[in-house]
Amino acid sequence: MSNILYITASIRSDAESVSRGIGQRLVEGLAAKTGASVTTRDLAANDLPFVSADRFAANLTPAADRTPEQADLAAIADELIAELHAADTIVIASPIYNFGAPASLKAWADLVARAGTTFRYTATGPEGLLTGKKAYIAIASGGTEVGSEIDFMSPWLTFFLGFLGISDVEVIAADGIMGEGGEAKIAAANDTAQRLAA
């Protein structure tokens, strides 16, 4: 059976968050169409740790060689990486905060980028190891136009997923929703999510 990994990063609740609403609509549609199971990872609720020198060293140490302390430090990254490996489809629903990604989403990225596991170094440069997966990014922003010169989240996240080998990435955006026509932009993004899942 296929699996959808649904990652959310908004600090707002499901009822209040525009990005969560778009992402949920997409996930529900994809699951209904394919019969896929859904694994949900709420980055805002789980309070992911930032990478320290000790955690970085633990993450790079082969599991069989880790000390008990290193095993504890690497456990969360192991869990997040296992979720990525198990997923056929990844849906990331996130707002843009201060022109970029929420800190929790960056923390997730730092934990799952593990040399030799999710990517590897080769003679011609890095090579992503999570190939054959499809990703969707559902973005909401109050004032930052997605794809503009002040949007530092969507190009970074698209590049990062590609770095891991996930090159088939589609972006659904409800941007500038604090301005005129915000409700129409949200409705259009939800319609796009429904269309993509159909």
Backbone as JSON Lines, residues from 0, in Angstrom:
{"i":0,"aa":"M","n":[0.84,-1.2,0.0],"ca":[0.0,0.0,0.0],"c":[0.88,1.25,0.0]}
{"i":1,"aa":"S","n":[0.46,2.25,-0.75],"ca":[1.23,3.49,-0.79],"c":[0.99,4.3,0.48]}
{"i":2,"aa":"N","n":[1.89,5.24,0.73],"ca":[1.83,6.04,1.95],"c":[2.06,7.51,1.64]}
{"i":3,"aa":"I","n":[1.26,8.37,2.24],"ca":[1.42,9.82,2.12],"c":[1.98,10.34,3.43]}
{"i":4,"aa":"L","n":[3.07,11.07,3.35],"ca":[3.61,11.76,4.52],"c":[3.13,13.2,4.47]}
{"i":5,"aa":"Y","n":[2.35,13.58,5.48],"ca":[1.75,14.91,5.53],"c":[2.45,15.71,6.63]}
{"i":6,"aa":"I","n":[3.19,16.73,6.23],"ca":[3.99,17.55,7.15],"c":[3.36,18.94,7.24]}
{"i":7,"aa":"T","n":[3.06,19.38,8.46],"ca":[2.51,20.72,8.66],"c":[3.46,21.53,9.53]}
{"i":8,"aa":"A","n":[3.47,22.85,9.31],"ca":[4.41,23.7,10.05],"c":[3.77,24.95,10.63]}
{"i":9,"aa":"S","n":[2.49,25.18,10.38],"ca":[1.86,26.39,10.89],"c":[1.67,26.33,12.4]}
{"i":10,"aa":"I","n":[1.84,27.47,13.06],"ca":[1.59,27.54,14.5],"c":[0.1,27.66,14.79]}
{"i":11,"aa":"R","n":[-0.7,27.88,13.76],"ca":[-2.14,28.0,13.94],"c":[-2.81,26.62,13.92]}
{"i":12,"aa":"S","n":[-4.01,26.57,14.47],"ca":[-4.75,25.31,14.53],"c":[-5.27,24.93,13.15]}
{"i":13,"aa":"D","n":[-5.76,23.71,13.04],"ca":[-6.33,23.24,11.77],"c":[-7.45,24.16,11.29]}
{"i":14,"aa":"A","n":[-8.26,24.65,12.25],"ca":[-9.41,25.49,11.88],"c":[-8.99,26.88,11.43]}
{"i":15,"aa":"E","n":[-7.84,27.36,11.89],"ca":[-7.4,28.73,11.61],"c":[-6.38,28.84,10.48]}
{"i":16,"aa":"S","n":[-5.62,27.77,10.24],"ca":[-4.48,27.83,9.32],"c":[-4.9,27.62,7.88]}
{"i":17,"aa":"V","n":[-4.54,28.55,7.02],"ca":[-4.83,28.42,5.59],"c":[-3.99,27.32,4.97]}
{"i":18,"aa":"S","n":[-2.7,27.26,5.31],"ca":[-1.83,26.23,4.71],"c":[-2.29,24.84,5.13]}
{"i":19,"aa":"R","n":[-2.68,24.67,6.39],"ca":[-3.19,23.37,6.84],"c":[-4.47,23.01,6.09]}
{"i":20,"aa":"G","n":[-5.33,23.98,5.86],"ca":[-6.58,23.72,5.15],"c":[-6.34,23.22,3.73]}
{"i":21,"aa":"I","n":[-5.41,23.88,3.03],"ca":[-5.08,23.46,1.66],"c":[-4.44,22.08,1.67]}
{"i":22,"aa":"G","n":[-3.49,21.89,2.57],"ca":[-2.81,20.61,2.65],"c":[-3.76,19.47,2.99]}
{"i":23,"aa":"Q","n":[-4.67,19.72,3.93],"ca":[-5.61,18.67,4.33],"c":[-6.53,18.29,3.18]}
{"i":24,"aa":"R","n":[-6.98,19.29,2.45],"ca":[-7.84,19.0,1.29],"c":[-7.1,18.14,0.27]}
{"i":25,"aa":"L","n":[-5.84,18.46,0.02],"ca":[-5.05,17.7,-0.93],"c":[-4.82,16.27,-0.43]}
{"i":26,"aa":"V","n":[-4.44,16.13,0.83],"ca":[-4.16,14.81,1.4],"c":[-5.41,13.93,1.39]}
{"i":27,"aa":"E","n":[-6.52,14.5,1.8],"ca":[-7.76,13.72,1.83],"c":[-8.15,13.25,0.43]}
{"i":28,"aa":"G","n":[-7.98,14.13,-0.55],"ca":[-8.3,13.76,-1.93],"c":[-7.38,12.68,-2.47]}
{"i":29,"aa":"L","n":[-6.08,12.83,-2.22],"ca":[-5.12,11.83,-2.69],"c":[-5.34,10.48,-2.03]}
{"i":30,"aa":"A","n":[-5.63,10.49,-0.73],"ca":[-5.85,9.24,-0.01],"c":[-7.11,8.55,-0.49]}
{"i":31,"aa":"A","n":[-8.16,9.34,-0.75],"ca":[-9.41,8.76,-1.23],"c":[-9.24,8.15,-2.62]}
{"i":32,"aa":"K","n":[-8.42,8.79,-3.44],"ca":[-8.22,8.31,-4.81],"c":[-7.35,7.06,-4.87]}
{"i":33,"aa":"T","n":[-6.31,7.03,-4.04],"ca":[-5.32,5.96,-4.15],"c":[-5.45,4.88,-3.08]}
{"i":34,"aa":"G","n":[-6.2,5.18,-2.01],"ca":[-6.28,4.24,-0.89],"c":[-5.04,4.24,-0.03]}
{"i":35,"aa":"A","n":[-4.21,5.28,-0.17],"ca":[-2.96,5.36,0.58],"c":[-3.22,5.6,2.06]}
{"i":36,"aa":"S","n":[-2.31,5.09,2.87],"ca":[-2.32,5.44,4.29],"c":[-1.67,6.81,4.45]}
{"i":37,"aa":"V","n":[-1.94,7.48,5.56],"ca":[-1.42,8.83,5.8],"c":[-0.66,8.87,7.12]}
{"i":38,"aa":"T","n":[0.57,9.33,7.06],"ca":[1.36,9.6,8.26],"c":[1.46,11.1,8.42]}
{"i":39,"aa":"T","n":[1.04,11.63,9.56],"ca":[1.05,13.08,9.78],"c":[2.16,13.46,10.75]}
{"i":40,"aa":"R","n":[2.92,14.47,10.37],"ca":[3.99,15.0,11.21],"c":[3.74,16.5,11.4]}
{"i":41,"aa":"D","n":[3.28,16.87,12.59],"ca":[3.0,18.28,12.92],"c":[4.25,18.88,13.54]}
{"i":42,"aa":"L","n":[5.0,19.64,12.76],"ca":[6.27,20.17,13.23],"c":[6.09,21.2,14.34]}
{"i":43,"aa":"A","n":[5.0,21.96,14.28],"ca":[4.77,22.98,15.3],"c":[4.45,22.36,16.65]}
{"i":44,"aa":"A","n":[3.76,21.22,16.65],"ca":[3.34,20.59,17.89],"c":[4.44,19.76,18.53]}
{"i":45,"aa":"N","n":[5.35,19.22,17.7],"ca":[6.33,18.27,18.23],"c":[7.61,18.93,18.75]}
{"i":46,"aa":"D","n":[7.76,20.23,18.51],"ca":[8.89,20.97,19.07],"c":[10.22,20.29,18.75]}
{"i":47,"aa":"L","n":[10.54,20.17,17.46],"ca":[11.76,19.49,17.04],"c":[13.0,20.21,17.57]}
{"i":48,"aa":"P","n":[14.03,19.45,17.91],"ca":[15.26,20.07,18.39],"c":[16.06,20.66,17.23]}
{"i":49,"aa":"F","n":[16.83,21.68,17.52],"ca":[17.79,22.17,16.55],"c":[19.05,21.31,16.62]}
{"i":50,"aa":"V","n":[19.77,21.24,15.52],"ca":[20.96,20.4,15.47],"c":[22.1,21.07,16.24]}
{"i":51,"aa":"S","n":[22.64,20.33,17.2],"ca":[23.84,20.75,17.93],"c":[25.03,19.95,17.41]}
{"i":52,"aa":"A","n":[26.23,20.28,17.88],"ca":[27.42,19.54,17.45],"c":[27.31,18.08,17.85]}
{"i":53,"aa":"D","n":[26.83,17.8,19.07],"ca":[26.7,16.42,19.54],"c":[25.64,15.66,18.73]}
{"i":54,"aa":"R","n":[24.52,16.31,18.44],"ca":[23.46,15.65,17.67],"c":[23.93,15.39,16.24]}
{"i":55,"aa":"F","n":[24.66,16.36,15.67],"ca":[25.19,16.19,14.32],"c":[26.12,14.98,14.26]}
{"i":56,"aa":"A","n":[27.01,14.87,15.24],"ca":[27.94,13.74,15.28],"c":[27.19,12.42,15.44]}
{"i":57,"aa":"A","n":[26.15,12.43,16.29],"ca":[25.36,11.21,16.5],"c":[24.64,10.8,15.23]}
{"i":58,"aa":"N","n":[24.12,11.78,14.49],"ca":[23.39,11.48,13.26],"c":[24.28,10.86,12.2]}
{"i":59,"aa":"L","n":[25.55,11.22,12.2],"ca":[26.48,10.7,11.2],"c":[27.14,9.39,11.61]}
{"i":60,"aa":"T","n":[27.0,9.01,12.87],"ca":[27.59,7.76,13.36],"c":[26.69,6.59,12.99]}
{"i":61,"aa":"P","n":[27.22,5.55,12.36],"ca":[26.4,4.37,12.05],"c":[25.68,3.86,13.3]}
{"i":62,"aa":"A","n":[24.45,3.42,13.14],"ca":[23.61,3.03,14.29],"c":[24.31,2.0,15.17]}
{"i":63,"aa":"A","n":[25.02,1.05,14.57],"ca":[25.67,0.0,15.36],"c":[26.84,0.52,16.19]}
{"i":64,"aa":"D","n":[27.36,1.7,15.82],"ca":[28.53,2.24,16.51],"c":[28.19,3.35,17.5]}
{"i":65,"aa":"R","n":[26.92,3.69,17.63],"ca":[26.54,4.8,18.51],"c":[26.61,4.39,19.99]}
{"i":66,"aa":"T","n":[27.02,5.35,20.8],"ca":[26.91,5.15,22.25],"c":[25.43,5.28,22.63]}
{"i":67,"aa":"P","n":[25.04,4.87,23.83],"ca":[23.64,5.06,24.24],"c":[23.21,6.52,24.16]}
{"i":68,"aa":"E","n":[24.11,7.42,24.51],"ca":[23.78,8.85,24.44],"c":[23.57,9.28,23.0]}
{"i":69,"aa":"Q","n":[24.41,8.8,22.1],"ca":[24.25,9.13,20.68],"c":[22.97,8.54,20.12]}
{"i":70,"aa":"A","n":[22.62,7.35,20.55],"ca":[21.38,6.72,20.09],"c":[20.18,7.57,20.47]}
{"i":71,"aa":"D","n":[20.2,8.11,21.69],"ca":[19.11,9.0,22.12],"c":[19.06,10.26,21.27]}
{"i":72,"aa":"L","n":[20.22,10.83,20.99],"ca":[20.28,12.07,20.22],"c":[19.82,11.85,18.77]}
{"i":73,"aa":"A","n":[20.14,10.68,18.21],"ca":[19.83,10.41,16.81],"c":[18.41,9.87,16.61]}
{"i":74,"aa":"A","n":[17.72,9.54,17.68],"ca":[16.43,8.85,17.56],"c":[15.41,9.64,16.76]}
{"i":75,"aa":"I","n":[15.32,10.95,16.99],"ca":[14.29,11.75,16.3],"c":[14.61,11.84,14.81]}
{"i":76,"aa":"A","n":[15.87,12.01,14.45],"ca":[16.24,12.06,13.04],"c":[15.98,10.71,12.37]}
{"i":77,"aa":"D","n":[16.29,9.62,13.08],"ca":[16.01,8.28,12.54],"c":[14.52,8.14,12.23]}
{"i":78,"aa":"E","n":[13.68,8.63,13.14],"ca":[12.22,8.53,12.96],"c":[11.75,9.36,11.77]}
{"i":79,"aa":"L","n":[12.25,10.59,11.66],"ca":[11.85,11.46,10.56],"c":[12.31,10.9,9.21]}
{"i":80,"aa":"I","n":[13.52,10.36,9.17],"ca":[14.06,9.79,7.93],"c":[13.26,8.54,7.54]}
{"i":81,"aa":"A","n":[12.9,7.74,8.52],"ca":[12.09,6.54,8.23],"c":[10.75,6.93,7.62]}
{"i":82,"aa":"E","n":[10.17,8.03,8.1],"ca":[8.9,8.5,7.53],"c":[9.07,8.89,6.07]}
{"i":83,"aa":"L","n":[10.17,9.55,5.75],"ca":[10.44,9.92,4.36],"c":[10.64,8.69,3.48]}
{"i":84,"aa":"H","n":[11.42,7.74,3.97],"ca":[11.67,6.53,3.18],"c":[10.38,5.77,2.9]}
{"i":85,"aa":"A","n":[9.47,5.75,3.87],"ca":[8.23,4.98,3.74],"c":[7.21,5.65,2.83]}
{"i":86,"aa":"A","n":[7.37,6.93,2.56],"ca":[6.36,7.69,1.81],"c":[6.58,7.6,0.31]}
{"i":87,"aa":"D","n":[5.48,7.46,-0.41],"ca":[5.49,7.59,-1.87],"c":[5.23,9.03,-2.27]}
{"i":88,"aa":"T","n":[4.4,9.7,-1.45],"ca":[4.01,11.09,-1.69],"c":[4.25,11.89,-0.42]}
{"i":89,"aa":"I","n":[4.8,13.09,-0.58],"ca":[5.02,13.99,0.55],"c":[4.22,15.27,0.3]}
{"i":90,"aa":"V","n":[3.42,15.65,1.28],"ca":[2.69,16.91,1.23],"c":[3.18,17.77,2.38]}
{"i":91,"aa":"I","n":[3.76,18.92,2.07],"ca":[4.24,19.85,3.08],"c":[3.36,21.09,3.05]}
{"i":92,"aa":"A","n":[2.67,21.35,4.15],"ca":[1.81,22.53,4.26],"c":[2.46,23.51,5.21]}
{"i":93,"aa":"S","n":[2.78,24.69,4.71],"ca":[3.53,25.63,5.53],"c":[3.21,27.08,5.17]}
{"i":94,"aa":"P","n":[3.17,27.94,6.17],"ca":[3.11,29.38,5.89],"c":[4.51,29.91,5.59]}
{"i":95,"aa":"I","n":[4.55,31.11,5.08],"ca":[5.8,31.86,5.0],"c":[5.83,32.8,6.19]}
{"i":96,"aa":"Y","n":[6.87,32.7,7.0],"ca":[7.05,33.6,8.14],"c":[8.26,34.49,7.88]}
{"i":97,"aa":"N","n":[8.04,35.79,7.89],"ca":[9.16,36.73,7.71],"c":[9.99,36.39,6.48]}
{"i":98,"aa":"F","n":[9.29,36.13,5.37],"ca":[9.87,35.9,4.05],"c":[10.5,34.52,3.87]}
{"i":99,"aa":"G","n":[10.48,33.68,4.89],"ca":[11.11,32.37,4.79],"c":[10.32,31.28,5.46]}
{"i":100,"aa":"A","n":[10.97,30.14,5.63],"ca":[10.33,28.98,6.24],"c":[10.25,29.13,7.75]}
{"i":101,"aa":"P","n":[9.23,28.57,8.37],"ca":[9.2,28.52,9.84],"c":[10.44,27.78,10.36]}
{"i":102,"aa":"A","n":[10.88,28.17,11.55],"ca":[12.07,27.55,12.14],"c":[11.89,26.04,12.29]}
{"i":103,"aa":"S","n":[10.67,25.6,12.57],"ca":[10.43,24.16,12.75],"c":[10.67,23.39,11.45]}
{"i":104,"aa":"L","n":[10.35,24.0,10.31],"ca":[10.56,23.34,9.02],"c":[12.05,23.27,8.7]}
{"i":105,"aa":"K","n":[12.79,24.32,9.03],"ca":[14.24,24.29,8.84],"c":[14.88,23.25,9.77]}
{"i":106,"aa":"A","n":[14.37,23.13,11.0],"ca":[14.89,22.12,11.93],"c":[14.66,20.72,11.36]}
{"i":107,"aa":"W","n":[13.47,20.49,10.79],"ca":[13.17,19.2,10.16],"c":[14.16,18.91,9.04]}
{"i":108,"aa":"A","n":[14.41,19.91,8.19],"ca":[15.33,19.73,7.07],"c":[16.73,19.38,7.56]}
{"i":109,"aa":"D","n":[17.19,20.06,8.6],"ca":[18.53,19.79,9.13],"c":[18.64,18.38,9.7]}
{"i":110,"aa":"L","n":[17.54,17.86,10.23],"ca":[17.56,16.53,10.83],"c":[17.5,15.42,9.77]}
{"i":111,"aa":"V","n":[16.78,15.65,8.67],"ca":[16.63,14.58,7.67],"c":[17.74,14.58,6.61]}
{"i":112,"aa":"A","n":[18.51,15.64,6.53],"ca":[19.63,15.67,5.57],"c":[20.82,14.92,6.18]}
{"i":113,"aa":"R","n":[20.93,13.65,5.87],"ca":[21.98,12.81,6.46],"c":[22.79,12.17,5.34]}
{"i":114,"aa":"A","n":[24.06,12.54,5.28],"ca":[24.96,11.99,4.25],"c":[25.02,10.47,4.37]}
{"i":115,"aa":"G","n":[24.86,9.8,3.24],"ca":[24.89,8.35,3.22],"c":[23.54,7.7,3.42]}
{"i":116,"aa":"T","n":[22.53,8.5,3.8],"ca":[21.2,7.96,4.06],"c":[20.15,8.59,3.16]}
{"i":117,"aa":"T","n":[20.06,9.92,3.17],"ca":[19.09,10.6,2.3],"c":[19.78,11.26,1.11]}
{"i":118,"aa":"F","n":[21.09,11.4,1.17],"ca":[21.89,11.85,0.03],"c":[23.3,11.31,0.21]}
{"i":119,"aa":"R","n":[24.09,11.37,-0.86],"ca":[25.47,10.95,-0.76],"c":[26.34,11.85,-1.62]}
{"i":120,"aa":"Y","n":[27.6,11.91,-1.24],"ca":[28.57,12.67,-2.02],"c":[29.2,11.74,-3.07]}
{"i":121,"aa":"T","n":[29.3,12.25,-4.29],"ca":[29.92,11.48,-5.37],"c":[31.03,12.32,-6.0]}
{"i":122,"aa":"A","n":[31.73,11.75,-6.94],"ca":[32.81,12.47,-7.63],"c":[32.28,13.66,-8.41]}
{"i":123,"aa":"T","n":[31.0,13.61,-8.76],"ca":[30.41,14.72,-9.53],"c":[29.51,15.62,-8.7]}
{"i":124,"aa":"G","n":[29.52,15.43,-7.38],"ca":[28.71,16.27,-6.51],"c":[27.68,15.45,-5.73]}
{"i":125,"aa":"P","n":[26.85,16.11,-4.92],"ca":[25.87,15.39,-4.1],"c":[24.82,14.71,-4.98]}
{"i":126,"aa":"E","n":[24.31,13.58,-4.5],"ca":[23.26,12.84,-5.18],"c":[22.17,12.47,-4.18]}
{"i":127,"aa":"G","n":[20.92,12.87,-4.47],"ca":[19.81,12.53,-3.59],"c":[19.47,11.07,-3.68]}
{"i":128,"aa":"L","n":[19.09,10.48,-2.55],"ca":[18.79,9.05,-2.49],"c":[17.3,8.75,-2.33]}
{"i":129,"aa":"L","n":[16.47,9.79,-2.21],"ca":[15.03,9.57,-2.01],"c":[14.3,9.77,-3.34]}
{"i":130,"aa":"T","n":[14.69,9.01,-4.33],"ca":[14.13,9.19,-5.67],"c":[12.79,8.46,-5.81]}
{"i":131,"aa":"G","n":[12.07,8.81,-6.88],"ca":[10.81,8.15,-7.18],"c":[9.63,8.6,-6.34]}
{"i":132,"aa":"K","n":[9.74,9.73,-5.69],"ca":[8.67,10.25,-4.84],"c":[8.1,11.54,-5.43]}
{"i":133,"aa":"K","n":[6.86,11.81,-5.13],"ca":[6.18,13.03,-5.56],"c":[5.97,13.92,-4.34]}
{"i":134,"aa":"A","n":[6.2,15.2,-4.5],"ca":[5.98,16.13,-3.38],"c":[5.09,17.29,-3.81]}
{"i":135,"aa":"Y","n":[4.27,17.72,-2.87],"ca":[3.45,18.91,-3.02],"c":[3.78,19.86,-1.87]}
{"i":136,"aa":"I","n":[3.85,21.14,-2.18],"ca":[4.06,22.15,-1.14],"c":[2.85,23.09,-1.16]}
{"i":137,"aa":"A","n":[2.1,23.1,-0.07],"ca":[0.95,23.99,0.07],"c":[1.38,25.18,0.93]}
{"i":138,"aa":"I","n":[1.39,26.36,0.33],"ca":[1.94,27.55,0.98],"c":[0.86,28.61,1.17]}
{"i":139,"aa":"A","n":[0.89,29.24,2.33],"ca":[0.06,30.42,2.57],"c":[0.94,31.55,3.06]}
{"i":140,"aa":"S","n":[0.65,32.75,2.59],"ca":[1.39,33.91,3.08],"c":[0.49,35.13,3.11]}
{"i":141,"aa":"G","n":[0.71,35.93,4.14],"ca":[-0.11,37.14,4.28],"c":[0.25,38.21,3.27]}
{"i":142,"aa":"G","n":[1.54,38.42,3.04],"ca":[1.94,39.5,2.15],"c":[3.0,39.15,1.13]}
{"i":143,"aa":"T","n":[3.74,38.07,1.35],"ca":[4.82,37.69,0.43],"c":[4.26,36.93,-0.76]}
{"i":144,"aa":"E","n":[4.54,37.42,-1.95],"ca":[4.1,36.74,-3.15],"c":[5.02,35.56,-3.44]}
{"i":145,"aa":"V","n":[4.45,34.37,-3.53],"ca":[5.23,33.16,-3.78],"c":[5.87,33.26,-5.17]}
{"i":146,"aa":"G","n":[7.17,33.0,-5.21],"ca":[7.92,33.08,-6.45],"c":[8.53,34.45,-6.71]}
{"i":147,"aa":"S","n":[8.26,35.4,-5.81],"ca":[8.83,36.74,-5.99],"c":[10.23,36.78,-5.39]}
{"i":148,"aa":"E","n":[10.9,37.91,-5.57],"ca":[12.28,38.04,-5.08],"c":[12.36,38.07,-3.56]}
{"i":149,"aa":"I","n":[11.22,38.26,-2.88],"ca":[11.24,38.26,-1.41],"c":[10.72,36.96,-0.82]}
{"i":150,"aa":"D","n":[10.45,35.99,-1.68],"ca":[10.04,34.66,-1.22],"c":[11.29,33.79,-1.11]}
{"i":151,"aa":"F","n":[11.73,33.56,0.13],"ca":[12.92,32.74,0.35],"c":[12.57,31.34,0.82]}
{"i":152,"aa":"M","n":[11.26,31.01,0.89],"ca":[10.89,29.68,1.32],"c":[10.69,28.71,0.17]}
{"i":153,"aa":"S","n":[9.83,29.05,-0.79],"ca":[9.5,28.07,-1.82],"c":[10.72,27.67,-2.67]}
{"i":154,"aa":"P","n":[11.61,28.6,-3.06],"ca":[12.78,28.13,-3.82],"c":[13.73,27.28,-2.97]}
{"i":155,"aa":"W","n":[13.88,27.65,-1.7],"ca":[14.74,26.86,-0.81],"c":[14.18,25.45,-0.63]}
{"i":156,"aa":"L","n":[12.88,25.35,-0.32],"ca":[12.29,24.04,-0.04],"c":[12.27,23.16,-1.28]}
{"i":157,"aa":"T","n":[11.98,23.75,-2.44],"ca":[12.01,22.99,-3.69],"c":[13.42,22.48,-3.97]}
{"i":158,"aa":"F","n":[14.42,23.35,-3.77],"ca":[15.81,22.94,-3.97],"c":[16.2,21.85,-2.97]}
{"i":159,"aa":"F","n":[15.8,22.01,-1.71],"ca":[16.17,21.05,-0.68],"c":[15.6,19.67,-0.98]}
{"i":160,"aa":"L","n":[14.33,19.63,-1.38],"ca":[13.73,18.34,-1.73],"c":[14.47,17.71,-2.92]}
{"i":161,"aa":"G","n":[14.83,18.53,-3.9],"ca":[15.6,18.03,-5.03],"c":[16.97,17.51,-4.61]}
{"i":162,"aa":"F","n":[17.57,18.17,-3.64],"ca":[18.86,17.74,-3.09],"c":[18.75,16.33,-2.52]}
{"i":163,"aa":"L","n":[17.57,16.01,-1.94],"ca":[17.34,14.67,-1.4],"c":[16.9,13.67,-2.46]}
{"i":164,"aa":"G","n":[16.72,14.14,-3.7],"ca":[16.32,13.26,-4.78],"c":[14.86,13.36,-5.16]}
{"i":165,"aa":"I","n":[14.13,14.25,-4.49],"ca":[12.69,14.42,-4.77],"c":[12.55,15.62,-5.71]}
{"i":166,"aa":"S","n":[12.57,15.34,-7.02],"ca":[12.58,16.41,-8.01],"c":[11.2,16.72,-8.57]}
{"i":167,"aa":"D","n":[10.24,15.84,-8.36],"ca":[8.87,16.06,-8.85],"c":[8.09,16.8,-7.76]}
{"i":168,"aa":"V","n":[8.13,18.13,-7.83],"ca":[7.56,18.98,-6.77],"c":[6.56,19.95,-7.37]}
{"i":169,"aa":"E","n":[5.38,20.01,-6.78],"ca":[4.35,20.94,-7.24],"c":[3.98,21.88,-6.1]}
{"i":170,"aa":"V","n":[3.87,23.18,-6.41],"ca":[3.57,24.19,-5.4],"c":[2.14,24.69,-5.58]}
{"i":171,"aa":"I","n":[1.41,24.75,-4.47],"ca":[0.06,25.33,-4.44],"c":[0.14,26.51,-3.49]}
{"i":172,"aa":"A","n":[-0.19,27.7,-3.97],"ca":[0.01,28.89,-3.14],"c":[-1.25,29.72,-2.97]}
{"i":173,"aa":"A","n":[-1.46,30.14,-1.75],"ca":[-2.44,31.19,-1.43],"c":[-1.62,32.31,-0.83]}
{"i":174,"aa":"D","n":[-1.18,33.25,-1.68],"ca":[-0.27,34.28,-1.21],"c":[-0.91,35.67,-1.26]}
{"i":175,"aa":"G","n":[-0.38,36.55,-0.43],"ca":[-0.93,37.9,-0.34],"c":[-2.36,37.92,0.16]}
{"i":176,"aa":"I","n":[-2.69,36.99,1.05],"ca":[-4.09,36.84,1.45],"c":[-4.55,37.88,2.47]}
{"i":177,"aa":"M","n":[-3.61,38.67,2.97],"ca":[-4.01,39.75,3.88],"c":[-4.48,40.97,3.11]}
{"i":178,"aa":"G","n":[-4.25,40.99,1.81],"ca":[-4.65,42.13,0.99],"c":[-6.0,41.91,0.33]}
{"i":179,"aa":"E","n":[-6.28,42.75,-0.62],"ca":[-7.56,42.69,-1.34],"c":[-7.66,41.37,-2.11]}
{"i":180,"aa":"G","n":[-8.82,40.76,-2.03],"ca":[-9.05,39.51,-2.75],"c":[-8.48,38.29,-2.06]}
{"i":181,"aa":"G","n":[-8.17,38.41,-0.77],"ca":[-7.55,37.3,-0.05],"c":[-8.41,36.05,-0.03]}
{"i":182,"aa":"E","n":[-9.7,36.21,0.21],"ca":[-10.6,35.05,0.28],"c":[-10.66,34.33,-1.07]}
{"i":183,"aa":"A","n":[-10.63,35.1,-2.14],"ca":[-10.66,34.5,-3.48],"c":[-9.38,33.71,-3.74]}
{"i":184,"aa":"K","n":[-8.25,34.2,-3.25],"ca":[-6.98,33.5,-3.43],"c":[-6.97,32.19,-2.65]}
{"i":185,"aa":"I","n":[-7.54,32.21,-1.46],"ca":[-7.63,30.99,-0.66],"c":[-8.52,29.97,-1.36]}
{"i":186,"aa":"A","n":[-9.65,30.44,-1.86],"ca":[-10.58,29.55,-2.57],"c":[-9.92,28.96,-3.81]}
{"i":187,"aa":"A","n":[-9.15,29.78,-4.54],"ca":[-8.48,29.29,-5.74],"c":[-7.44,28.23,-5.4]}
{"i":188,"aa":"A","n":[-6.7,28.43,-4.3],"ca":[-5.7,27.44,-3.89],"c":[-6.37,26.13,-3.48]}
{"i":189,"aa":"N","n":[-7.5,26.23,-2.78],"ca":[-8.23,25.01,-2.4],"c":[-8.77,24.29,-3.63]}
{"i":190,"aa":"D","n":[-9.23,25.05,-4.62],"ca":[-9.7,24.45,-5.86],"c":[-8.56,23.72,-6.57]}
{"i":191,"aa":"T","n":[-7.37,24.33,-6.55],"ca":[-6.2,23.69,-7.18],"c":[-5.86,22.4,-6.47]}
{"i":192,"aa":"A","n":[-5.92,22.41,-5.13],"ca":[-5.64,21.2,-4.36],"c":[-6.64,20.1,-4.73]}
{"i":193,"aa":"Q","n":[-7.9,20.46,-4.84],"ca":[-8.91,19.48,-5.21],"c":[-8.67,18.91,-6.6]}
{"i":194,"aa":"R","n":[-8.29,19.82,-7.53],"ca":[-8.04,19.39,-8.91],"c":[-6.85,18.44,-8.98]}
{"i":195,"aa":"L","n":[-5.79,18.75,-8.24],"ca":[-4.6,17.91,-8.28],"c":[-4.87,16.53,-7.66]}
{"i":196,"aa":"A","n":[-5.78,16.5,-6.7],"ca":[-6.08,15.22,-6.05],"c":[-7.1,14.39,-6.83]}
{"i":197,"aa":"A","n":[-7.78,15.03,-7.78],"ca":[-8.87,14.32,-8.49],"c":[-8.33,13.29,-9.47]}
